[in-house]
């Protein structure tokens, strides 16, 4: 009995070790950075001067 065995070798791609730190640290960092960005944008929107003329509520006369 004659048997032919074919072995195909593929090149492996390995990720650098620091990618695990990035993936694991991404969630805690996003939980800190995203609220800070939202907070700063919320407060900066209130300090902008609008060019619209403010209309005062007219007083009712008796």
PDB file of N, CA, C and O in Angstrom:
ATOM      1  N   UNK A   1       0.843  -1.167   0.000  1.00  0.00           N
ATOM      2  CA  UNK A   1       0.000   0.000   0.000  1.00  0.00           C
ATOM      3  C   UNK A   1       0.894   1.237   0.000  1.00  0.00           C
ATOM      4  O   UNK A   1       1.823   1.359   0.798  1.00  0.00           O
ATOM      5  N   UNK A   2       0.593   2.127  -0.895  1.00  0.00           N
ATOM      6  CA  UNK A   2       1.355   3.373  -1.013  1.00  0.00           C
ATOM      7  C   UNK A   2       0.441   4.517  -0.566  1.00  0.00           C
ATOM      8  O   UNK A   2      -0.701   4.620  -1.014  1.00  0.00           O
ATOM      9  N   UNK A   3       0.955   5.372   0.318  1.00  0.00           N
ATOM     10  CA  UNK A   3       0.185   6.503   0.853  1.00  0.00           C
ATOM     11  C   UNK A   3       0.962   7.785   0.583  1.00  0.00           C
ATOM     12  O   UNK A   3       2.171   7.859   0.805  1.00  0.00           O
ATOM     13  N   UNK A   4       0.251   8.774   0.107  1.00  0.00           N
ATOM     14  CA  UNK A   4       0.868  10.096  -0.064  1.00  0.00           C
ATOM     15  C   UNK A   4       0.286  11.038   0.993  1.00  0.00           C
ATOM     16  O   UNK A   4      -0.930  11.167   1.136  1.00  0.00           O
ATOM     17  N   UNK A   5       1.162  11.672   1.705  1.00  0.00           N
ATOM     18  CA  UNK A   5       0.749  12.620   2.751  1.00  0.00           C
ATOM     19  C   UNK A   5       1.202  14.007   2.321  1.00  0.00           C
ATOM     20  O   UNK A   5       2.379  14.242   2.046  1.00  0.00           O
ATOM     21  N   UNK A   6       0.243  14.912   2.271  1.00  0.00           N
ATOM     22  CA  UNK A   6       0.538  16.293   1.907  1.00  0.00           C
ATOM     23  C   UNK A   6       0.390  17.161   3.154  1.00  0.00           C
ATOM     24  O   UNK A   6      -0.639  17.113   3.829  1.00  0.00           O
ATOM     25  N   UNK A   7       1.386  17.928   3.450  1.00  0.00           N
ATOM     26  CA  UNK A   7       1.344  18.849   4.593  1.00  0.00           C
ATOM     27  C   UNK A   7       1.505  20.259   4.057  1.00  0.00           C
ATOM     28  O   UNK A   7       2.522  20.610   3.459  1.00  0.00           O
ATOM     29  N   UNK A   8       0.478  21.052   4.288  1.00  0.00           N
ATOM     30  CA  UNK A   8       0.523  22.448   3.861  1.00  0.00           C
ATOM     31  C   UNK A   8       0.775  23.327   5.080  1.00  0.00           C
ATOM     32  O   UNK A   8       0.076  23.232   6.089  1.00  0.00           O
ATOM     33  N   UNK A   9       1.753  24.156   4.971  1.00  0.00           N
ATOM     34  CA  UNK A   9       2.135  25.029   6.088  1.00  0.00           C
ATOM     35  C   UNK A   9       1.714  26.447   5.749  1.00  0.00           C
ATOM     36  O   UNK A   9       2.018  26.958   4.671  1.00  0.00           O
ATOM     37  N   UNK A  10       1.005  27.082   6.691  1.00  0.00           N
ATOM     38  CA  UNK A  10       0.588  28.464   6.516  1.00  0.00           C
ATOM     39  C   UNK A  10       1.392  29.353   7.454  1.00  0.00           C
ATOM     40  O   UNK A  10       1.739  28.955   8.566  1.00  0.00           O
ATOM     41  N   UNK A  11       1.679  30.549   6.991  1.00  0.00           N
ATOM     42  CA  UNK A  11       2.379  31.503   7.848  1.00  0.00           C
ATOM     43  C   UNK A  11       1.430  32.012   8.923  1.00  0.00           C
ATOM     44  O   UNK A  11       0.284  32.356   8.634  1.00  0.00           O
ATOM     45  N   UNK A  12       1.897  32.060  10.135  1.00  0.00           N
ATOM     46  CA  UNK A  12       1.085  32.558  11.244  1.00  0.00           C
ATOM     47  C   UNK A  12       1.337  34.026  11.469  1.00  0.00           C
ATOM     48  O   UNK A  12       2.465  34.512  11.386  1.00  0.00           O
ATOM     49  N   UNK A  13       0.275  34.703  11.750  1.00  0.00           N
ATOM     50  CA  UNK A  13       0.393  36.120  12.095  1.00  0.00           C
ATOM     51  C   UNK A  13       0.131  36.239  13.586  1.00  0.00           C
ATOM     52  O   UNK A  13      -0.945  35.877  14.062  1.00  0.00           O
ATOM     53  N   UNK A  14       1.089  36.733  14.306  1.00  0.00           N
ATOM     54  CA  UNK A  14       0.909  36.912  15.750  1.00  0.00           C
ATOM     55  C   UNK A  14       0.773  38.392  16.056  1.00  0.00           C
ATOM     56  O   UNK A  14       1.452  39.232  15.464  1.00  0.00           O
ATOM     57  N   UNK A  15      -0.096  38.688  16.970  1.00  0.00           N
ATOM     58  CA  UNK A  15      -0.290  40.070  17.388  1.00  0.00           C
ATOM     59  C   UNK A  15       0.743  40.428  18.447  1.00  0.00           C
ATOM     60  O   UNK A  15       1.166  39.567  19.219  1.00  0.00           O
ATOM     61  N   UNK A  16       1.148  41.680  18.487  1.00  0.00           N
ATOM     62  CA  UNK A  16       2.085  42.092  19.535  1.00  0.00           C
ATOM     63  C   UNK A  16       1.451  41.969  20.919  1.00  0.00           C
ATOM     64  O   UNK A  16       0.227  41.957  21.045  1.00  0.00           O
ATOM     65  N   UNK A  17       2.276  41.880  21.944  1.00  0.00           N
ATOM     66  CA  UNK A  17       1.778  41.673  23.294  1.00  0.00           C
ATOM     67  C   UNK A  17       0.981  42.871  23.817  1.00  0.00           C
ATOM     68  O   UNK A  17       0.082  42.699  24.640  1.00  0.00           O
ATOM     69  N   UNK A  18       1.295  44.063  23.355  1.00  0.00           N
ATOM     70  CA  UNK A  18       0.606  45.242  23.887  1.00  0.00           C
ATOM     71  C   UNK A  18      -0.842  45.352  23.404  1.00  0.00           C
ATOM     72  O   UNK A  18      -1.602  46.150  23.952  1.00  0.00           O
ATOM     73  N   UNK A  19      -1.240  44.582  22.401  1.00  0.00           N
ATOM     74  CA  UNK A  19      -2.633  44.652  21.948  1.00  0.00           C
ATOM     75  C   UNK A  19      -3.591  44.134  23.015  1.00  0.00           C
ATOM     76  O   UNK A  19      -4.728  44.599  23.091  1.00  0.00           O
ATOM     77  N   UNK A  20      -3.163  43.191  23.832  1.00  0.00           N
ATOM     78  CA  UNK A  20      -4.018  42.709  24.921  1.00  0.00           C
ATOM     79  C   UNK A  20      -4.247  43.822  25.937  1.00  0.00           C
ATOM     80  O   UNK A  20      -5.356  43.973  26.450  1.00  0.00           O
ATOM     81  N   UNK A  21      -3.219  44.595  26.228  1.00  0.00           N
ATOM     82  CA  UNK A  21      -3.371  45.714  27.160  1.00  0.00           C
ATOM     83  C   UNK A  21      -4.320  46.770  26.594  1.00  0.00           C
ATOM     84  O   UNK A  21      -5.101  47.369  27.334  1.00  0.00           O
ATOM     85  N   UNK A  22      -4.249  46.992  25.301  1.00  0.00           N
ATOM     86  CA  UNK A  22      -5.135  47.974  24.678  1.00  0.00           C
ATOM     87  C   UNK A  22      -6.585  47.495  24.742  1.00  0.00           C
ATOM     88  O   UNK A  22      -7.482  48.267  25.079  1.00  0.00           O
ATOM     89  N   UNK A  23      -6.810  46.233  24.421  1.00  0.00           N
ATOM     90  CA  UNK A  23      -8.176  45.705  24.422  1.00  0.00           C
ATOM     91  C   UNK A  23      -8.760  45.685  25.832  1.00  0.00           C
ATOM     92  O   UNK A  23      -9.915  46.058  26.034  1.00  0.00           O
ATOM     93  N   UNK A  24      -7.960  45.248  26.804  1.00  0.00           N
ATOM     94  CA  UNK A  24      -8.443  45.166  28.180  1.00  0.00           C
ATOM     95  C   UNK A  24      -8.626  46.566  28.780  1.00  0.00           C
ATOM     96  O   UNK A  24      -9.552  46.784  29.561  1.00  0.00           O
ATOM     97  N   UNK A  25      -7.767  47.501  28.428  1.00  0.00           N
ATOM     98  CA  UNK A  25      -7.843  48.843  28.985  1.00  0.00           C
ATOM     99  C   UNK A  25      -8.811  49.754  28.278  1.00  0.00           C
ATOM    100  O   UNK A  25      -9.094  50.849  28.765  1.00  0.00           O
ATOM    101  N   UNK A  26      -9.330  49.331  27.138  1.00  0.00           N
ATOM    102  CA  UNK A  26     -10.219  50.185  26.358  1.00  0.00           C
ATOM    103  C   UNK A  26     -11.546  50.446  27.061  1.00  0.00           C
ATOM    104  O   UNK A  26     -12.033  51.576  27.040  1.00  0.00           O
ATOM    105  N   UNK A  27     -12.133  49.451  27.670  1.00  0.00           N
ATOM    106  CA  UNK A  27     -13.421  49.627  28.334  1.00  0.00           C
ATOM    107  C   UNK A  27     -13.333  50.564  29.540  1.00  0.00           C
ATOM    108  O   UNK A  27     -14.139  51.490  29.630  1.00  0.00           O
ATOM    109  N   UNK A  28     -12.398  50.370  30.469  1.00  0.00           N
ATOM    110  CA  UNK A  28     -12.327  51.318  31.589  1.00  0.00           C
ATOM    111  C   UNK A  28     -12.005  52.743  31.144  1.00  0.00           C
ATOM    112  O   UNK A  28     -12.537  53.703  31.701  1.00  0.00           O
ATOM    113  N   UNK A  29     -11.140  52.882  30.145  1.00  0.00           N
ATOM    114  CA  UNK A  29     -10.818  54.218  29.663  1.00  0.00           C
ATOM    115  C   UNK A  29     -12.016  54.881  29.012  1.00  0.00           C
ATOM    116  O   UNK A  29     -12.243  56.077  29.194  1.00  0.00           O
ATOM    117  N   UNK A  30     -12.782  54.114  28.258  1.00  0.00           N
ATOM    118  CA  UNK A  30     -13.960  54.694  27.613  1.00  0.00           C
ATOM    119  C   UNK A  30     -15.018  55.067  28.646  1.00  0.00           C
ATOM    120  O   UNK A  30     -15.781  56.011  28.437  1.00  0.00           O
ATOM    121  N   UNK A  31     -15.070  54.338  29.753  1.00  0.00           N
ATOM    122  CA  UNK A  31     -16.025  54.674  30.806  1.00  0.00           C
ATOM    123  C   UNK A  31     -15.630  55.956  31.544  1.00  0.00           C
ATOM    124  O   UNK A  31     -16.459  56.561  32.224  1.00  0.00           O
ATOM    125  N   UNK A  32     -14.382  56.366  31.412  1.00  0.00           N
ATOM    126  CA  UNK A  32     -13.927  57.601  32.046  1.00  0.00           C
ATOM    127  C   UNK A  32     -13.930  58.748  31.041  1.00  0.00           C
ATOM    128  O   UNK A  32     -14.380  59.848  31.362  1.00  0.00           O
ATOM    129  N   UNK A  33     -13.437  58.506  29.840  1.00  0.00           N
ATOM    130  CA  UNK A  33     -13.256  59.574  28.860  1.00  0.00           C
ATOM    131  C   UNK A  33     -14.576  60.058  28.272  1.00  0.00           C
ATOM    132  O   UNK A  33     -14.774  61.262  28.115  1.00  0.00           O
ATOM    133  N   UNK A  34     -15.476  59.145  27.948  1.00  0.00           N
ATOM    134  CA  UNK A  34     -16.748  59.527  27.319  1.00  0.00           C
ATOM    135  C   UNK A  34     -17.577  60.443  28.226  1.00  0.00           C
ATOM    136  O   UNK A  34     -18.077  61.457  27.738  1.00  0.00           O
ATOM    137  N   UNK A  35     -17.751  60.141  29.518  1.00  0.00           N
ATOM    138  CA  UNK A  35     -18.504  61.081  30.361  1.00  0.00           C
ATOM    139  C   UNK A  35     -17.817  62.435  30.511  1.00  0.00           C
ATOM    140  O   UNK A  35     -18.497  63.457  30.611  1.00  0.00           O
ATOM    141  N   UNK A  36     -16.495  62.465  30.528  1.00  0.00           N
ATOM    142  CA  UNK A  36     -15.786  63.749  30.624  1.00  0.00           C
ATOM    143  C   UNK A  36     -16.035  64.577  29.371  1.00  0.00           C
ATOM    144  O   UNK A  36     -16.270  65.782  29.466  1.00  0.00           O
ATOM    145  N   UNK A  37     -15.987  63.951  28.199  1.00  0.00           N
ATOM    146  CA  UNK A  37     -16.255  64.685  26.959  1.00  0.00           C
ATOM    147  C   UNK A  37     -17.691  65.190  26.915  1.00  0.00           C
ATOM    148  O   UNK A  37     -17.937  66.328  26.513  1.00  0.00           O
ATOM    149  N   UNK A  38     -18.639  64.352  27.326  1.00  0.00           N
ATOM    150  CA  UNK A  38     -20.038  64.779  27.328  1.00  0.00           C
ATOM    151  C   UNK A  38     -20.247  65.931  28.306  1.00  0.00           C
ATOM    152  O   UNK A  38     -20.992  66.867  28.013  1.00  0.00           O
ATOM    153  N   UNK A  39     -19.600  65.868  29.456  1.00  0.00           N
ATOM    154  CA  UNK A  39     -19.728  66.916  30.472  1.00  0.00           C
ATOM    155  C   UNK A  39     -19.154  68.234  29.957  1.00  0.00           C
ATOM    156  O   UNK A  39     -19.764  69.289  30.134  1.00  0.00           O
ATOM    157  N   UNK A  40     -18.001  68.178  29.330  1.00  0.00           N
ATOM    158  CA  UNK A  40     -17.384  69.416  28.845  1.00  0.00           C
ATOM    159  C   UNK A  40     -18.203  70.021  27.701  1.00  0.00           C
ATOM    160  O   UNK A  40     -18.336  71.242  27.624  1.00  0.00           O
ATOM    161  N   UNK A  41     -18.748  69.193  26.819  1.00  0.00           N
ATOM    162  CA  UNK A  41     -19.572  69.734  25.732  1.00  0.00           C
ATOM    163  C   UNK A  41     -20.880  70.311  26.257  1.00  0.00           C
ATOM    164  O   UNK A  41     -21.367  71.319  25.744  1.00  0.00           O
ATOM    165  N   UNK A  42     -21.446  69.682  27.269  1.00  0.00           N
ATOM    166  CA  UNK A  42     -22.691  70.177  27.849  1.00  0.00           C
ATOM    167  C   UNK A  42     -22.478  71.549  28.472  1.00  0.00           C
ATOM    168  O   UNK A  42     -23.289  72.455  28.281  1.00  0.00           O
ATOM    169  N   UNK A  43     -21.385  71.703  29.218  1.00  0.00           N
ATOM    170  CA  UNK A  43     -21.135  72.985  29.872  1.00  0.00           C
ATOM    171  C   UNK A  43     -20.652  74.049  28.891  1.00  0.00           C
ATOM    172  O   UNK A  43     -20.921  75.233  29.094  1.00  0.00           O
ATOM    173  N   UNK A  44     -19.954  73.658  27.846  1.00  0.00           N
ATOM    174  CA  UNK A  44     -19.501  74.665  26.882  1.00  0.00           C
ATOM    175  C   UNK A  44     -20.663  75.171  26.034  1.00  0.00           C
ATOM    176  O   UNK A  44     -20.610  76.296  25.535  1.00  0.00           O
ATOM    177  N   UNK A  45     -21.705  74.371  25.859  1.00  0.00           N
ATOM    178  CA  UNK A  45     -22.839  74.833  25.067  1.00  0.00           C
ATOM    179  C   UNK A  45     -23.620  75.916  25.808  1.00  0.00           C
ATOM    180  O   UNK A  45     -24.275  76.743  25.173  1.00  0.00           O
ATOM    181  N   UNK A  46     -23.562  75.925  27.115  1.00  0.00           N
ATOM    182  CA  UNK A  46     -24.272  76.944  27.884  1.00  0.00           C
ATOM    183  C   UNK A  46     -23.539  78.261  27.940  1.00  0.00           C
ATOM    184  O   UNK A  46     -24.152  79.289  28.225  1.00  0.00           O
ATOM    185  N   UNK A  47     -22.245  78.265  27.677  1.00  0.00           N
ATOM    186  CA  UNK A  47     -21.474  79.499  27.755  1.00  0.00           C
ATOM    187  C   UNK A  47     -21.417  80.247  26.432  1.00  0.00           C
ATOM    188  O   UNK A  47     -20.952  81.386  26.389  1.00  0.00           O
ATOM    189  N   UNK A  48     -21.880  79.628  25.356  1.00  0.00           N
ATOM    190  CA  UNK A  48     -21.873  80.308  24.063  1.00  0.00           C
ATOM    191  C   UNK A  48     -22.898  81.432  24.066  1.00  0.00           C
ATOM    192  O   UNK A  48     -24.014  81.283  24.562  1.00  0.00           O
ATOM    193  N   UNK A  49     -22.489  82.551  23.501  1.00  0.00           N
ATOM    194  CA  UNK A  49     -23.414  83.681  23.420  1.00  0.00           C
ATOM    195  C   UNK A  49     -24.244  83.542  22.151  1.00  0.00           C
ATOM    196  O   UNK A  49     -23.706  83.417  21.050  1.00  0.00           O
ATOM    197  N   UNK A  50     -25.520  83.565  22.317  1.00  0.00           N
ATOM    198  CA  UNK A  50     -26.377  83.479  21.145  1.00  0.00           C
ATOM    199  C   UNK A  50     -26.632  84.883  20.614  1.00  0.00           C
ATOM    200  O   UNK A  50     -26.731  85.842  21.379  1.00  0.00           O
ATOM    201  N   UNK A  51     -26.736  84.988  19.304  1.00  0.00           N
ATOM    202  CA  UNK A  51     -26.949  86.287  18.683  1.00  0.00           C
ATOM    203  C   UNK A  51     -28.431  86.589  18.508  1.00  0.00           C
ATOM    204  O   UNK A  51     -28.797  87.634  17.971  1.00  0.00           O
ATOM    205  N   UNK A  52     -29.264  85.693  18.950  1.00  0.00           N
ATOM    206  CA  UNK A  52     -30.696  85.927  18.854  1.00  0.00           C
ATOM    207  C   UNK A  52     -31.108  86.915  19.938  1.00  0.00           C
ATOM    208  O   UNK A  52     -30.576  86.898  21.048  1.00  0.00           O
ATOM    209  N   UNK A  53     -32.043  87.757  19.604  1.00  0.00           N
ATOM    210  CA  UNK A  53     -32.534  88.732  20.564  1.00  0.00           C
ATOM    211  C   UNK A  53     -33.509  88.023  21.510  1.00  0.00           C
ATOM    212  O   UNK A  53     -34.428  87.330  21.073  1.00  0.00           O
ATOM    213  N   UNK A  54     -33.291  88.210  22.793  1.00  0.00           N
ATOM    214  CA  UNK A  54     -34.158  87.559  23.761  1.00  0.00           C
ATOM    215  C   UNK A  54     -35.474  88.328  23.856  1.00  0.00           C
ATOM    216  O   UNK A  54     -35.492  89.550  24.000  1.00  0.00           O
ATOM    217  N   UNK A  55     -36.553  87.593  23.773  1.00  0.00           N
ATOM    218  CA  UNK A  55     -37.863  88.209  23.871  1.00  0.00           C
ATOM    219  C   UNK A  55     -38.360  88.091  25.306  1.00  0.00           C
ATOM    220  O   UNK A  55     -38.390  87.002  25.880  1.00  0.00           O
ATOM    221  N   UNK A  56     -38.742  89.206  25.862  1.00  0.00           N
ATOM    222  CA  UNK A  56     -39.258  89.209  27.221  1.00  0.00           C
ATOM    223  C   UNK A  56     -40.762  88.944  27.190  1.00  0.00           C
ATOM    224  O   UNK A  56     -41.459  89.336  26.254  1.00  0.00           O
ATOM    225  N   UNK A  57     -41.225  88.297  28.195  1.00  0.00           N
ATOM    226  CA  UNK A  57     -42.650  88.016  28.294  1.00  0.00           C
ATOM    227  C   UNK A  57     -43.378  89.329  28.644  1.00  0.00           C
ATOM    228  O   UNK A  57     -43.039  89.961  29.644  1.00  0.00           O
ATOM    229  N   UNK A  58     -44.348  89.739  27.858  1.00  0.00           N
ATOM    230  CA  UNK A  58     -45.036  91.007  28.159  1.00  0.00           C
ATOM    231  C   UNK A  58     -45.859  90.879  29.436  1.00  0.00           C
ATOM    232  O   UNK A  58     -46.442  89.832  29.717  1.00  0.00           O
ATOM    233  N   UNK A  59     -45.894  91.948  30.190  1.00  0.00           N
ATOM    234  CA  UNK A  59     -46.677  91.967  31.419  1.00  0.00           C
ATOM    235  C   UNK A  59     -48.142  92.226  31.083  1.00  0.00           C
ATOM    236  O   UNK A  59     -48.447  92.993  30.169  1.00  0.00           O
ATOM    237  N   UNK A  60     -49.029  91.601  31.807  1.00  0.00           N
ATOM    238  CA  UNK A  60     -50.437  91.818  31.610  1.00  0.00           C
ATOM    239  C   UNK A  60     -50.877  93.051  32.424  1.00  0.00           C
ATOM    240  O   UNK A  60     -50.612  93.150  33.623  1.00  0.00           O
ATOM    241  N   UNK A  61     -51.526  93.944  31.766  1.00  0.00           N
ATOM    242  CA  UNK A  61     -51.998  95.141  32.456  1.00  0.00           C
ATOM    243  C   UNK A  61     -53.468  94.962  32.803  1.00  0.00           C
ATOM    244  O   UNK A  61     -54.239  94.367  32.050  1.00  0.00           O
ATOM    245  N   UNK A  62     -53.836  95.496  33.972  1.00  0.00           N
ATOM    246  CA  UNK A  62     -55.218  95.351  34.411  1.00  0.00           C
ATOM    247  C   UNK A  62     -56.071  96.481  33.927  1.00  0.00           C
ATOM    248  O   UNK A  62     -57.269  96.514  34.208  1.00  0.00           O
TER     249      UNK A  62
END
